[in-house]
Amino acid sequence: MEISAYSLGISRSFILIKAIFTKTNLFQFIKPTIIEIGIVIALLLAGGYIEFYMIELVENESIEIPGF
């Protein structure tokens, strides 16, 4: 999930840098950029929650092992 979020961010950065170099009006890029920022935030939050859940699951299983 993080790779997808970072690749979206990098691609949007490239698009914005290209628009700046070609002196294109940046107002047309505001809405897609905000949408992609929302998608990136959602992906990173979901990935963080899944990672936290997996760490907690492994910690709980390692504590319940008898004999240790």
CHARMM-style PDB file with segment names, atoms N, HN, CA, C and O in Angstrom:
ATOM      1  N   MET     1       0.820  -1.188   0.000  1.00  0.00      PROA
ATOM      2  CA  MET     1       0.000   0.000   0.000  1.00  0.00      PROA
ATOM      3  C   MET     1       0.868   1.259   0.000  1.00  0.00      PROA
ATOM      4  O   MET     1       0.550   2.255  -0.649  1.00  0.00      PROA
ATOM      5  N   GLU     2       1.962   1.187   0.738  1.00  0.00      PROA
ATOM      6  HN  GLU     2       2.221   0.378   1.266  1.00  0.00      PROA
ATOM      7  CA  GLU     2       2.837   2.353   0.790  1.00  0.00      PROA
ATOM      8  C   GLU     2       3.484   2.616  -0.566  1.00  0.00      PROA
ATOM      9  O   GLU     2       3.659   3.767  -0.967  1.00  0.00      PROA
ATOM     10  N   ILE     3       3.832   1.559  -1.253  1.00  0.00      PROA
ATOM     11  HN  ILE     3       3.691   0.624  -0.927  1.00  0.00      PROA
ATOM     12  CA  ILE     3       4.450   1.742  -2.577  1.00  0.00      PROA
ATOM     13  C   ILE     3       3.465   2.423  -3.523  1.00  0.00      PROA
ATOM     14  O   ILE     3       3.853   3.288  -4.307  1.00  0.00      PROA
ATOM     15  N   SER     4       2.204   2.040  -3.452  1.00  0.00      PROA
ATOM     16  HN  SER     4       1.888   1.337  -2.814  1.00  0.00      PROA
ATOM     17  CA  SER     4       1.183   2.673  -4.301  1.00  0.00      PROA
ATOM     18  C   SER     4       1.038   4.149  -3.949  1.00  0.00      PROA
ATOM     19  O   SER     4       0.948   4.997  -4.836  1.00  0.00      PROA
ATOM     20  N   ALA     5       1.015   4.453  -2.659  1.00  0.00      PROA
ATOM     21  HN  ALA     5       1.088   3.764  -1.938  1.00  0.00      PROA
ATOM     22  CA  ALA     5       0.862   5.844  -2.230  1.00  0.00      PROA
ATOM     23  C   ALA     5       2.059   6.681  -2.664  1.00  0.00      PROA
ATOM     24  O   ALA     5       1.892   7.794  -3.163  1.00  0.00      PROA
ATOM     25  N   TYR     6       3.255   6.155  -2.478  1.00  0.00      PROA
ATOM     26  HN  TYR     6       3.391   5.251  -2.072  1.00  0.00      PROA
ATOM     27  CA  TYR     6       4.445   6.905  -2.855  1.00  0.00      PROA
ATOM     28  C   TYR     6       4.540   7.076  -4.370  1.00  0.00      PROA
ATOM     29  O   TYR     6       4.980   8.122  -4.847  1.00  0.00      PROA
ATOM     30  N   SER     7       4.138   6.071  -5.118  1.00  0.00      PROA
ATOM     31  HN  SER     7       3.781   5.221  -4.731  1.00  0.00      PROA
ATOM     32  CA  SER     7       4.190   6.206  -6.572  1.00  0.00      PROA
ATOM     33  C   SER     7       3.173   7.235  -7.068  1.00  0.00      PROA
ATOM     34  O   SER     7       3.446   7.960  -8.025  1.00  0.00      PROA
ATOM     35  N   LEU     8       2.012   7.304  -6.432  1.00  0.00      PROA
ATOM     36  HN  LEU     8       1.790   6.716  -5.654  1.00  0.00      PROA
ATOM     37  CA  LEU     8       1.048   8.352  -6.779  1.00  0.00      PROA
ATOM     38  C   LEU     8       1.621   9.733  -6.491  1.00  0.00      PROA
ATOM     39  O   LEU     8       1.491  10.652  -7.300  1.00  0.00      PROA
ATOM     40  N   GLY     9       2.258   9.869  -5.332  1.00  0.00      PROA
ATOM     41  HN  GLY     9       2.364   9.123  -4.675  1.00  0.00      PROA
ATOM     42  CA  GLY     9       2.854  11.154  -4.972  1.00  0.00      PROA
ATOM     43  C   GLY     9       3.957  11.566  -5.919  1.00  0.00      PROA
ATOM     44  O   GLY     9       4.043  12.732  -6.304  1.00  0.00      PROA
ATOM     45  N   ILE    10       4.797  10.629  -6.297  1.00  0.00      PROA
ATOM     46  HN  ILE    10       4.727   9.682  -5.984  1.00  0.00      PROA
ATOM     47  CA  ILE    10       5.895  10.939  -7.209  1.00  0.00      PROA
ATOM     48  C   ILE    10       5.362  11.301  -8.593  1.00  0.00      PROA
ATOM     49  O   ILE    10       5.861  12.229  -9.229  1.00  0.00      PROA
ATOM     50  N   SER    11       4.349  10.570  -9.060  1.00  0.00      PROA
ATOM     51  HN  SER    11       3.943   9.816  -8.544  1.00  0.00      PROA
ATOM     52  CA  SER    11       3.811  10.876 -10.387  1.00  0.00      PROA
ATOM     53  C   SER    11       3.139  12.244 -10.404  1.00  0.00      PROA
ATOM     54  O   SER    11       3.270  12.981 -11.381  1.00  0.00      PROA
ATOM     55  N   ARG    12       2.420  12.594  -9.334  1.00  0.00      PROA
ATOM     56  HN  ARG    12       2.313  11.995  -8.540  1.00  0.00      PROA
ATOM     57  CA  ARG    12       1.774  13.906  -9.279  1.00  0.00      PROA
ATOM     58  C   ARG    12       2.831  15.014  -9.198  1.00  0.00      PROA
ATOM     59  O   ARG    12       2.664  16.082  -9.786  1.00  0.00      PROA
ATOM     60  N   SER    13       3.907  14.754  -8.473  1.00  0.00      PROA
ATOM     61  HN  SER    13       4.043  13.886  -7.996  1.00  0.00      PROA
ATOM     62  CA  SER    13       4.985  15.736  -8.400  1.00  0.00      PROA
ATOM     63  C   SER    13       5.596  15.970  -9.768  1.00  0.00      PROA
ATOM     64  O   SER    13       5.887  17.108 -10.139  1.00  0.00      PROA
ATOM     65  N   PHE    14       5.793  14.887 -10.524  1.00  0.00      PROA
ATOM     66  HN  PHE    14       5.558  13.963 -10.223  1.00  0.00      PROA
ATOM     67  CA  PHE    14       6.341  15.025 -11.871  1.00  0.00      PROA
ATOM     68  C   PHE    14       5.409  15.842 -12.754  1.00  0.00      PROA
ATOM     69  O   PHE    14       5.861  16.694 -13.520  1.00  0.00      PROA
ATOM     70  N   ILE    15       4.114  15.584 -12.648  1.00  0.00      PROA
ATOM     71  HN  ILE    15       3.748  14.892 -12.025  1.00  0.00      PROA
ATOM     72  CA  ILE    15       3.138  16.323 -13.467  1.00  0.00      PROA
ATOM     73  C   ILE    15       3.172  17.810 -13.116  1.00  0.00      PROA
ATOM     74  O   ILE    15       3.136  18.661 -14.005  1.00  0.00      PROA
ATOM     75  N   LEU    16       3.242  18.124 -11.819  1.00  0.00      PROA
ATOM     76  HN  LEU    16       3.272  17.433 -11.097  1.00  0.00      PROA
ATOM     77  CA  LEU    16       3.270  19.526 -11.406  1.00  0.00      PROA
ATOM     78  C   LEU    16       4.570  20.210 -11.819  1.00  0.00      PROA
ATOM     79  O   LEU    16       4.551  21.361 -12.256  1.00  0.00      PROA
ATOM     80  N   ILE    17       5.692  19.520 -11.685  1.00  0.00      PROA
ATOM     81  HN  ILE    17       5.708  18.586 -11.330  1.00  0.00      PROA
ATOM     82  CA  ILE    17       6.977  20.103 -12.099  1.00  0.00      PROA
ATOM     83  C   ILE    17       6.988  20.362 -13.603  1.00  0.00      PROA
ATOM     84  O   ILE    17       7.482  21.394 -14.057  1.00  0.00      PROA
ATOM     85  N   LYS    18       6.442  19.423 -14.369  1.00  0.00      PROA
ATOM     86  HN  LYS    18       6.040  18.585 -14.000  1.00  0.00      PROA
ATOM     87  CA  LYS    18       6.365  19.608 -15.821  1.00  0.00      PROA
ATOM     88  C   LYS    18       5.488  20.814 -16.164  1.00  0.00      PROA
ATOM     89  O   LYS    18       5.811  21.588 -17.065  1.00  0.00      PROA
ATOM     90  N   ALA    19       4.373  20.968 -15.436  1.00  0.00      PROA
ATOM     91  HN  ALA    19       4.111  20.340 -14.703  1.00  0.00      PROA
ATOM     92  CA  ALA    19       3.485  22.108 -15.682  1.00  0.00      PROA
ATOM     93  C   ALA    19       4.161  23.422 -15.319  1.00  0.00      PROA
ATOM     94  O   ALA    19       3.945  24.430 -15.992  1.00  0.00      PROA
ATOM     95  N   ILE    20       4.962  23.427 -14.283  1.00  0.00      PROA
ATOM     96  HN  ILE    20       5.137  22.608 -13.737  1.00  0.00      PROA
ATOM     97  CA  ILE    20       5.675  24.645 -13.899  1.00  0.00      PROA
ATOM     98  C   ILE    20       6.713  25.011 -14.954  1.00  0.00      PROA
ATOM     99  O   ILE    20       6.844  26.179 -15.319  1.00  0.00      PROA
ATOM    100  N   PHE    21       7.459  24.009 -15.450  1.00  0.00      PROA
ATOM    101  HN  PHE    21       7.353  23.060 -15.153  1.00  0.00      PROA
ATOM    102  CA  PHE    21       8.475  24.283 -16.463  1.00  0.00      PROA
ATOM    103  C   PHE    21       7.875  24.754 -17.784  1.00  0.00      PROA
ATOM    104  O   PHE    21       8.459  25.589 -18.475  1.00  0.00      PROA
ATOM    105  N   THR    22       6.711  24.217 -18.130  1.00  0.00      PROA
ATOM    106  HN  THR    22       6.237  23.539 -17.568  1.00  0.00      PROA
ATOM    107  CA  THR    22       6.071  24.640 -19.382  1.00  0.00      PROA
ATOM    108  C   THR    22       5.196  25.874 -19.178  1.00  0.00      PROA
ATOM    109  O   THR    22       4.553  26.343 -20.117  1.00  0.00      PROA
ATOM    110  N   LYS    23       5.170  26.401 -17.945  1.00  0.00      PROA
ATOM    111  HN  LYS    23       5.692  26.020 -17.183  1.00  0.00      PROA
ATOM    112  CA  LYS    23       4.412  27.609 -17.584  1.00  0.00      PROA
ATOM    113  C   LYS    23       2.925  27.461 -17.903  1.00  0.00      PROA
ATOM    114  O   LYS    23       2.292  28.362 -18.453  1.00  0.00      PROA
ATOM    115  N   THR    24       2.394  26.303 -17.541  1.00  0.00      PROA
ATOM    116  HN  THR    24       2.909  25.571 -17.094  1.00  0.00      PROA
ATOM    117  CA  THR    24       0.967  26.026 -17.703  1.00  0.00      PROA
ATOM    118  C   THR    24       0.224  26.590 -16.493  1.00  0.00      PROA
ATOM    119  O   THR    24       0.790  26.697 -15.405  1.00  0.00      PROA
ATOM    120  N   ASN    25      -1.022  26.943 -16.685  1.00  0.00      PROA
ATOM    121  HN  ASN    25      -1.482  26.856 -17.569  1.00  0.00      PROA
ATOM    122  CA  ASN    25      -1.849  27.431 -15.593  1.00  0.00      PROA
ATOM    123  C   ASN    25      -2.049  26.305 -14.578  1.00  0.00      PROA
ATOM    124  O   ASN    25      -2.538  25.234 -14.937  1.00  0.00      PROA
ATOM    125  N   LEU    26      -1.684  26.531 -13.332  1.00  0.00      PROA
ATOM    126  HN  LEU    26      -1.287  27.401 -13.041  1.00  0.00      PROA
ATOM    127  CA  LEU    26      -1.740  25.478 -12.312  1.00  0.00      PROA
ATOM    128  C   LEU    26      -3.127  25.294 -11.701  1.00  0.00      PROA
ATOM    129  O   LEU    26      -3.350  24.327 -10.974  1.00  0.00      PROA
ATOM    130  N   PHE    27      -4.058  26.198 -11.981  1.00  0.00      PROA
ATOM    131  HN  PHE    27      -3.877  26.984 -12.572  1.00  0.00      PROA
ATOM    132  CA  PHE    27      -5.391  26.073 -11.399  1.00  0.00      PROA
ATOM    133  C   PHE    27      -6.121  24.820 -11.872  1.00  0.00      PROA
ATOM    134  O   PHE    27      -6.973  24.295 -11.155  1.00  0.00      PROA
ATOM    135  N   GLN    28      -5.798  24.337 -13.062  1.00  0.00      PROA
ATOM    136  HN  GLN    28      -5.105  24.764 -13.644  1.00  0.00      PROA
ATOM    137  CA  GLN    28      -6.443  23.119 -13.559  1.00  0.00      PROA
ATOM    138  C   GLN    28      -5.948  21.870 -12.847  1.00  0.00      PROA
ATOM    139  O   GLN    28      -6.556  20.806 -12.970  1.00  0.00      PROA
ATOM    140  N   PHE    29      -4.844  21.987 -12.097  1.00  0.00      PROA
ATOM    141  HN  PHE    29      -4.350  22.851 -11.997  1.00  0.00      PROA
ATOM    142  CA  PHE    29      -4.275  20.836 -11.396  1.00  0.00      PROA
ATOM    143  C   PHE    29      -4.686  20.775  -9.924  1.00  0.00      PROA
ATOM    144  O   PHE    29      -4.319  19.831  -9.224  1.00  0.00      PROA
ATOM    145  N   ILE    30      -5.435  21.761  -9.447  1.00  0.00      PROA
ATOM    146  HN  ILE    30      -5.733  22.528 -10.015  1.00  0.00      PROA
ATOM    147  CA  ILE    30      -5.775  21.813  -8.023  1.00  0.00      PROA
ATOM    148  C   ILE    30      -6.682  20.654  -7.622  1.00  0.00      PROA
ATOM    149  O   ILE    30      -6.382  19.948  -6.660  1.00  0.00      PROA
ATOM    150  N   LYS    31      -7.771  20.448  -8.331  1.00  0.00      PROA
ATOM    151  HN  LYS    31      -8.015  21.022  -9.113  1.00  0.00      PROA
ATOM    152  CA  LYS    31      -8.736  19.407  -7.968  1.00  0.00      PROA
ATOM    153  C   LYS    31      -8.124  18.007  -8.048  1.00  0.00      PROA
ATOM    154  O   LYS    31      -8.269  17.245  -7.092  1.00  0.00      PROA
ATOM    155  N   PRO    32      -7.444  17.624  -9.146  1.00  0.00      PROA
ATOM    156  CA  PRO    32      -6.838  16.288  -9.179  1.00  0.00      PROA
ATOM    157  C   PRO    32      -5.766  16.095  -8.097  1.00  0.00      PROA
ATOM    158  O   PRO    32      -5.615  15.002  -7.551  1.00  0.00      PROA
ATOM    159  N   THR    33      -5.030  17.164  -7.795  1.00  0.00      PROA
ATOM    160  HN  THR    33      -5.153  18.052  -8.238  1.00  0.00      PROA
ATOM    161  CA  THR    33      -3.995  17.059  -6.764  1.00  0.00      PROA
ATOM    162  C   THR    33      -4.613  16.827  -5.395  1.00  0.00      PROA
ATOM    163  O   THR    33      -4.119  16.001  -4.627  1.00  0.00      PROA
ATOM    164  N   ILE    34      -5.675  17.534  -5.082  1.00  0.00      PROA
ATOM    165  HN  ILE    34      -6.076  18.204  -5.706  1.00  0.00      PROA
ATOM    166  CA  ILE    34      -6.352  17.347  -3.793  1.00  0.00      PROA
ATOM    167  C   ILE    34      -6.941  15.945  -3.697  1.00  0.00      PROA
ATOM    168  O   ILE    34      -6.877  15.316  -2.641  1.00  0.00      PROA
ATOM    169  N   ILE    35      -7.512  15.455  -4.786  1.00  0.00      PROA
ATOM    170  HN  ILE    35      -7.564  15.967  -5.644  1.00  0.00      PROA
ATOM    171  CA  ILE    35      -8.063  14.091  -4.785  1.00  0.00      PROA
ATOM    172  C   ILE    35      -6.963  13.067  -4.551  1.00  0.00      PROA
ATOM    173  O   ILE    35      -7.138  12.131  -3.772  1.00  0.00      PROA
ATOM    174  N   GLU    36      -5.831  13.242  -5.223  1.00  0.00      PROA
ATOM    175  HN  GLU    36      -5.689  14.003  -5.857  1.00  0.00      PROA
ATOM    176  CA  GLU    36      -4.727  12.294  -5.042  1.00  0.00      PROA
ATOM    177  C   GLU    36      -4.122  12.392  -3.652  1.00  0.00      PROA
ATOM    178  O   GLU    36      -3.684  11.379  -3.107  1.00  0.00      PROA
ATOM    179  N   ILE    37      -4.086  13.577  -3.064  1.00  0.00      PROA
ATOM    180  HN  ILE    37      -4.442  14.400  -3.506  1.00  0.00      PROA
ATOM    181  CA  ILE    37      -3.610  13.712  -1.683  1.00  0.00      PROA
ATOM    182  C   ILE    37      -4.520  12.918  -0.748  1.00  0.00      PROA
ATOM    183  O   ILE    37      -4.042  12.239   0.160  1.00  0.00      PROA
ATOM    184  N   GLY    38      -5.828  13.003  -0.971  1.00  0.00      PROA
ATOM    185  HN  GLY    38      -6.217  13.554  -1.709  1.00  0.00      PROA
ATOM    186  CA  GLY    38      -6.774  12.231  -0.159  1.00  0.00      PROA
ATOM    187  C   GLY    38      -6.570  10.735  -0.312  1.00  0.00      PROA
ATOM    188  O   GLY    38      -6.627   9.992   0.668  1.00  0.00      PROA
ATOM    189  N   ILE    39      -6.332  10.294  -1.539  1.00  0.00      PROA
ATOM    190  HN  ILE    39      -6.286  10.897  -2.334  1.00  0.00      PROA
ATOM    191  CA  ILE    39      -6.095   8.869  -1.783  1.00  0.00      PROA
ATOM    192  C   ILE    39      -4.822   8.412  -1.094  1.00  0.00      PROA
ATOM    193  O   ILE    39      -4.787   7.345  -0.482  1.00  0.00      PROA
ATOM    194  N   VAL    40      -3.762   9.234  -1.195  1.00  0.00      PROA
ATOM    195  HN  VAL    40      -3.791  10.101  -1.692  1.00  0.00      PROA
ATOM    196  CA  VAL    40      -2.492   8.891  -0.551  1.00  0.00      PROA
ATOM    197  C   VAL    40      -2.649   8.815   0.959  1.00  0.00      PROA
ATOM    198  O   VAL    40      -2.138   7.889   1.588  1.00  0.00      PROA
ATOM    199  N   ILE    41      -3.346   9.771   1.544  1.00  0.00      PROA
ATOM    200  HN  ILE    41      -3.761  10.524   1.032  1.00  0.00      PROA
ATOM    201  CA  ILE    41      -3.565   9.750   2.992  1.00  0.00      PROA
ATOM    202  C   ILE    41      -4.344   8.505   3.391  1.00  0.00      PROA
ATOM    203  O   ILE    41      -4.001   7.852   4.377  1.00  0.00      PROA
ATOM    204  N   ALA    42      -5.387   8.168   2.639  1.00  0.00      PROA
ATOM    205  HN  ALA    42      -5.666   8.698   1.838  1.00  0.00      PROA
ATOM    206  CA  ALA    42      -6.183   6.982   2.956  1.00  0.00      PROA
ATOM    207  C   ALA    42      -5.341   5.706   2.846  1.00  0.00      PROA
ATOM    208  O   ALA    42      -5.439   4.826   3.701  1.00  0.00      PROA
ATOM    209  N   LEU    43      -4.526   5.605   1.812  1.00  0.00      PROA
ATOM    210  HN  LEU    43      -4.446   6.320   1.117  1.00  0.00      PROA
ATOM    211  CA  LEU    43      -3.670   4.418   1.656  1.00  0.00      PROA
ATOM    212  C   LEU    43      -2.662   4.297   2.791  1.00  0.00      PROA
ATOM    213  O   LEU    43      -2.451   3.207   3.322  1.00  0.00      PROA
ATOM    214  N   LEU    44      -2.042   5.405   3.161  1.00  0.00      PROA
ATOM    215  HN  LEU    44      -2.213   6.291   2.729  1.00  0.00      PROA
ATOM    216  CA  LEU    44      -1.048   5.364   4.233  1.00  0.00      PROA
ATOM    217  C   LEU    44      -1.684   5.066   5.588  1.00  0.00      PROA
ATOM    218  O   LEU    44      -1.108   4.337   6.394  1.00  0.00      PROA
ATOM    219  N   LEU    45      -2.861   5.621   5.844  1.00  0.00      PROA
ATOM    220  HN  LEU    45      -3.329   6.214   5.189  1.00  0.00      PROA
ATOM    221  CA  LEU    45      -3.554   5.316   7.102  1.00  0.00      PROA
ATOM    222  C   LEU    45      -3.982   3.852   7.158  1.00  0.00      PROA
ATOM    223  O   LEU    45      -3.835   3.196   8.189  1.00  0.00      PROA
ATOM    224  N   ALA    46      -4.508   3.349   6.054  1.00  0.00      PROA
ATOM    225  HN  ALA    46      -4.627   3.882   5.216  1.00  0.00      PROA
ATOM    226  CA  ALA    46      -4.912   1.937   6.015  1.00  0.00      PROA
ATOM    227  C   ALA    46      -3.694   1.031   6.176  1.00  0.00      PROA
ATOM    228  O   ALA    46      -3.753   0.044   6.909  1.00  0.00      PROA
ATOM    229  N   GLY    47      -2.604   1.353   5.508  1.00  0.00      PROA
ATOM    230  HN  GLY    47      -2.556   2.155   4.913  1.00  0.00      PROA
ATOM    231  CA  GLY    47      -1.383   0.562   5.641  1.00  0.00      PROA
ATOM    232  C   GLY    47      -0.832   0.600   7.051  1.00  0.00      PROA
ATOM    233  O   GLY    47      -0.367  -0.417   7.566  1.00  0.00      PROA
ATOM    234  N   GLY    48      -0.879   1.765   7.681  1.00  0.00      PROA
ATOM    235  HN  GLY    48      -1.257   2.591   7.263  1.00  0.00      PROA
ATOM    236  CA  GLY    48      -0.419   1.891   9.061  1.00  0.00      PROA
ATOM    237  C   GLY    48      -1.276   1.086  10.021  1.00  0.00      PROA
ATOM    238  O   GLY    48      -0.758   0.437  10.930  1.00  0.00      PROA
ATOM    239  N   TYR    49      -2.586   1.128   9.819  1.00  0.00      PROA
ATOM    240  HN  TYR    49      -3.007   1.655   9.080  1.00  0.00      PROA
ATOM    241  CA  TYR    49      -3.475   0.355  10.685  1.00  0.00      PROA
ATOM    242  C   TYR    49      -3.245  -1.146  10.504  1.00  0.00      PROA
ATOM    243  O   TYR    49      -3.203  -1.887  11.486  1.00  0.00      PROA
ATOM    244  N   ILE    50      -3.098  -1.593   9.274  1.00  0.00      PROA
ATOM    245  HN  ILE    50      -3.132  -0.991   8.476  1.00  0.00      PROA
ATOM    246  CA  ILE    50      -2.853  -3.020   9.021  1.00  0.00      PROA
ATOM    247  C   ILE    50      -1.523  -3.445   9.627  1.00  0.00      PROA
ATOM    248  O   ILE    50      -1.423  -4.522  10.215  1.00  0.00      PROA
ATOM    249  N   GLU    51      -0.506  -2.606   9.487  1.00  0.00      PROA
ATOM    250  HN  GLU    51      -0.588  -1.732   9.009  1.00  0.00      PROA
ATOM    251  CA  GLU    51       0.803  -2.922  10.070  1.00  0.00      PROA
ATOM    252  C   GLU    51       0.721  -2.987  11.593  1.00  0.00      PROA
ATOM    253  O   GLU    51       1.290  -3.892  12.203  1.00  0.00      PROA
ATOM    254  N   PHE    52       0.020  -2.036  12.214  1.00  0.00      PROA
ATOM    255  HN  PHE    52      -0.442  -1.301  11.719  1.00  0.00      PROA
ATOM    256  CA  PHE    52      -0.165  -2.042  13.663  1.00  0.00      PROA
ATOM    257  C   PHE    52      -0.892  -3.307  14.109  1.00  0.00      PROA
ATOM    258  O   PHE    52      -0.507  -3.938  15.093  1.00  0.00      PROA
ATOM    259  N   TYR    53      -1.947  -3.674  13.378  1.00  0.00      PROA
ATOM    260  HN  TYR    53      -2.260  -3.162  12.579  1.00  0.00      PROA
ATOM    261  CA  TYR    53      -2.720  -4.868  13.716  1.00  0.00      PROA
ATOM    262  C   TYR    53      -1.855  -6.121  13.612  1.00  0.00      PROA
ATOM    263  O   TYR    53      -1.931  -7.002  14.469  1.00  0.00      PROA
ATOM    264  N   MET    54      -1.040  -6.201  12.574  1.00  0.00      PROA
ATOM    265  HN  MET    54      -0.979  -5.486  11.878  1.00  0.00      PROA
ATOM    266  CA  MET    54      -0.178  -7.376  12.402  1.00  0.00      PROA
ATOM    267  C   MET    54       0.870  -7.458  13.512  1.00  0.00      PROA
ATOM    268  O   MET    54       1.163  -8.548  14.002  1.00  0.00      PROA
ATOM    269  N   ILE    55       1.435  -6.323  13.912  1.00  0.00      PROA
ATOM    270  HN  ILE    55       1.197  -5.437  13.514  1.00  0.00      PROA
ATOM    271  CA  ILE    55       2.419  -6.319  14.998  1.00  0.00      PROA
ATOM    272  C   ILE    55       1.761  -6.749  16.301  1.00  0.00      PROA
ATOM    273  O   ILE    55       2.327  -7.556  17.040  1.00  0.00      PROA
ATOM    274  N   GLU    56       0.587  -6.231  16.592  1.00  0.00      PROA
ATOM    275  HN  GLU    56       0.127  -5.576  15.993  1.00  0.00      PROA
ATOM    276  CA  GLU    56      -0.123  -6.619  17.806  1.00  0.00      PROA
ATOM    277  C   GLU    56      -0.464  -8.102  17.789  1.00  0.00      PROA
ATOM    278  O   GLU    56      -0.374  -8.765  18.823  1.00  0.00      PROA
ATOM    279  N   LEU    57      -0.848  -8.625  16.653  1.00  0.00      PROA
ATOM    280  HN  LEU    57      -0.921  -8.086  15.814  1.00  0.00      PROA
ATOM    281  CA  LEU    57      -1.192 -10.032  16.530  1.00  0.00      PROA
ATOM    282  C   LEU    57       0.025 -10.909  16.800  1.00  0.00      PROA
ATOM    283  O   LEU    57      -0.083 -11.916  17.499  1.00  0.00      PROA
ATOM    284  N   VAL    58       1.167 -10.543  16.261  1.00  0.00      PROA
ATOM    285  HN  VAL    58       1.254  -9.725  15.693  1.00  0.00      PROA
ATOM    286  CA  VAL    58       2.388 -11.318  16.477  1.00  0.00      PROA
ATOM    287  C   VAL    58       2.826 -11.232  17.936  1.00  0.00      PROA
ATOM    288  O   VAL    58       3.262 -12.233  18.504  1.00  0.00      PROA
ATOM    289  N   GLU    59       2.717 -10.061  18.549  1.00  0.00      PROA
ATOM    290  HN  GLU    59       2.362  -9.248  18.087  1.00  0.00      PROA
ATOM    291  CA  GLU    59       3.093  -9.913  19.957  1.00  0.00      PROA
ATOM    292  C   GLU    59       2.195 -10.757  20.855  1.00  0.00      PROA
ATOM    293  O   GLU    59       2.678 -11.394  21.791  1.00  0.00      PROA
ATOM    294  N   ASN    60       0.903 -10.766  20.579  1.00  0.00      PROA
ATOM    295  HN  ASN    60       0.510 -10.249  19.819  1.00  0.00      PROA
ATOM    296  CA  ASN    60      -0.023 -11.548  21.399  1.00  0.00      PROA
ATOM    297  C   ASN    60       0.220 -13.038  21.248  1.00  0.00      PROA
ATOM    298  O   ASN    60       0.107 -13.786  22.219  1.00  0.00      PROA
ATOM    299  N   GLU    61       0.553 -13.479  20.041  1.00  0.00      PROA
ATOM    300  HN  GLU    61       0.645 -12.872  19.252  1.00  0.00      PROA
ATOM    301  CA  GLU    61       0.816 -14.902  19.834  1.00  0.00      PROA
ATOM    302  C   GLU    61       2.121 -15.326  20.487  1.00  0.00      PROA
ATOM    303  O   GLU    61       2.224 -16.445  20.990  1.00  0.00      PROA
ATOM    304  N   SER    62       3.124 -14.446  20.486  1.00  0.00      PROA
ATOM    305  HN  SER    62       3.040 -13.537  20.078  1.00  0.00      PROA
ATOM    306  CA  SER    62       4.416 -14.822  21.064  1.00  0.00      PROA
ATOM    307  C   SER    62       4.329 -14.875  22.593  1.00  0.00      PROA
ATOM    308  O   SER    62       5.091 -15.616  23.213  1.00  0.00      PROA
ATOM    309  N   ILE    63       3.448 -14.133  23.206  1.00  0.00      PROA
ATOM    310  HN  ILE    63       2.828 -13.530  22.703  1.00  0.00      PROA
ATOM    311  CA  ILE    63       3.300 -14.149  24.664  1.00  0.00      PROA
ATOM    312  C   ILE    63       2.611 -15.424  25.119  1.00  0.00      PROA
ATOM    313  O   ILE    63       2.912 -15.929  26.201  1.00  0.00      PROA
ATOM    314  N   GLU    64       1.698 -15.953  24.325  1.00  0.00      PROA
ATOM    315  HN  GLU    64       1.453 -15.542  23.447  1.00  0.00      PROA
ATOM    316  CA  GLU    64       0.905 -17.114  24.722  1.00  0.00      PROA
ATOM    317  C   GLU    64       1.594 -18.449  24.485  1.00  0.00      PROA
ATOM    318  O   GLU    64       0.992 -19.493  24.732  1.00  0.00      PROA
ATOM    319  N   ILE    65       2.824 -18.449  24.017  1.00  0.00      PROA
ATOM    320  HN  ILE    65       3.313 -17.600  23.816  1.00  0.00      PROA
ATOM    321  CA  ILE    65       3.525 -19.711  23.758  1.00  0.00      PROA
ATOM    322  C   ILE    65       3.935 -20.319  25.099  1.00  0.00      PROA
ATOM    323  O   ILE    65       4.677 -19.692  25.855  1.00  0.00      PROA
ATOM    324  N   PRO    66       3.467 -21.522  25.405  1.00  0.00      PROA
ATOM    325  CA  PRO    66       3.818 -22.130  26.693  1.00  0.00      PROA
ATOM    326  C   PRO    66       5.286 -22.581  26.710  1.00  0.00      PROA
ATOM    327  O   PRO    66       5.843 -22.984  25.689  1.00  0.00      PROA
ATOM    328  N   GLY    67       5.880 -22.502  27.880  1.00  0.00      PROA
ATOM    329  HN  GLY    67       5.427 -22.175  28.710  1.00  0.00      PROA
ATOM    330  CA  GLY    67       7.260 -22.971  28.049  1.00  0.00      PROA
ATOM    331  C   GLY    67       8.284 -21.889  27.880  1.00  0.00      PROA
ATOM    332  O   GLY    67       9.478 -22.167  27.998  1.00  0.00      PROA
ATOM    333  N   PHE    68       7.882 -20.659  27.607  1.00  0.00      PROA
ATOM    334  HN  PHE    68       6.913 -20.433  27.510  1.00  0.00      PROA
ATOM    335  CA  PHE    68       8.857 -19.579  27.454  1.00  0.00      PROA
ATOM    336  C   PHE    68       8.660 -18.556  28.513  1.00  0.00      PROA
ATOM    337  OT1 PHE    68       9.387 -17.563  28.555  1.00  0.00      PROA
TER     338      PHE     68
END
